[in-house]
Amino acid sequence: MTNSNDTLNREVKNTFRGKSIICSKEAREYLSISESQLDNLCHNQVLRYSRPSTANSKGEIVAGRKRYFKVDDLDKWLSSNYIEAI
């Protein structure tokens, strides 16, 4: 049986300010990088993100303009670039 502290720890893990999915601005802040760096990482398919579709003024479904990131994916990317100290 888990106690309430274990549950709380699981909810806090892989979050940024209590959220598990964050926008581009928050992702830049979380990674401490510039907007152009984030754009390059996304363009080169280094970082995974979601761009939910939306309807335009004509009612057509088009790709949205905003990108959203899972904090867990950002953590995995940061960990993949980890260099061990000698």
C-alpha positions as CSV (number, residue, x, y, z in Angstrom):
1,M,0.0,0.0,0.0
2,T,1.3,3.5,-0.9
3,N,1.2,6.3,1.5
4,S,0.1,9.9,0.6
5,N,3.7,11.1,0.4
6,D,4.5,8.5,-2.4
7,T,1.5,9.7,-4.3
8,L,2.5,13.3,-4.0
9,N,6.1,12.6,-5.2
10,R,4.8,10.8,-8.3
11,E,2.5,13.8,-9.1
12,V,5.4,16.3,-8.8
13,K,7.9,14.2,-10.9
14,N,8.1,15.2,-14.6
15,T,6.3,18.5,-14.1
16,F,7.2,22.1,-14.5
17,R,5.2,24.4,-12.2
18,G,2.8,21.6,-11.6
19,K,2.2,20.9,-15.3
20,S,3.3,17.9,-17.3
21,I,2.6,19.6,-20.7
22,I,4.0,23.0,-21.3
23,C,4.0,25.7,-24.0
24,S,7.1,26.9,-26.0
25,K,7.7,29.8,-23.7
26,E,7.8,27.5,-20.6
27,A,9.9,25.0,-22.5
28,R,12.5,27.7,-23.3
29,E,12.5,28.7,-19.6
30,Y,12.8,25.1,-18.5
31,L,15.7,24.4,-20.8
32,S,17.3,27.9,-20.4
33,I,17.5,28.4,-24.2
34,S,16.5,31.1,-26.6
35,E,13.5,31.0,-29.0
36,S,15.8,30.4,-32.0
37,Q,17.5,27.5,-30.3
38,L,14.1,25.9,-29.5
39,D,13.0,26.5,-33.1
40,N,16.2,24.8,-34.4
41,L,15.7,21.8,-32.1
42,C,12.1,21.4,-33.2
43,H,13.0,21.9,-36.9
44,N,15.7,19.3,-36.8
45,Q,13.4,16.9,-35.0
46,V,15.6,16.7,-31.9
47,L,12.7,17.6,-29.5
48,R,9.3,16.0,-29.7
49,Y,6.3,18.3,-29.5
50,S,2.7,18.5,-30.3
51,R,1.0,21.1,-32.6
52,P,-2.7,20.6,-32.1
53,S,-4.9,21.3,-35.2
54,T,-7.4,24.1,-35.3
55,A,-10.0,25.5,-37.6
56,N,-9.2,28.6,-39.7
57,S,-11.6,31.4,-40.6
58,K,-13.0,29.2,-43.5
59,G,-13.7,26.3,-41.1
60,E,-10.8,24.2,-42.6
61,I,-8.8,22.1,-40.2
62,V,-5.1,23.3,-40.2
63,A,-2.1,22.8,-38.1
64,G,-2.0,25.0,-35.1
65,R,0.6,27.6,-34.5
66,K,1.4,26.8,-30.9
67,R,3.8,24.0,-29.8
68,Y,3.4,22.0,-26.6
69,F,6.0,19.8,-25.0
70,K,5.9,17.0,-22.4
71,V,8.2,17.8,-19.5
72,D,9.2,14.1,-19.5
73,D,10.4,14.4,-23.1
74,L,12.5,17.5,-22.3
75,D,14.0,15.7,-19.3
76,K,14.9,12.7,-21.5
77,W,16.6,15.0,-24.0
78,L,18.5,16.8,-21.3
79,S,19.6,13.4,-19.9
80,S,20.7,12.1,-23.3
81,N,23.3,14.9,-23.4
82,Y,24.7,14.2,-20.0
83,I,28.5,14.0,-19.9
84,E,30.1,12.1,-17.0
85,A,32.8,13.9,-15.0
86,I,36.2,12.3,-15.0
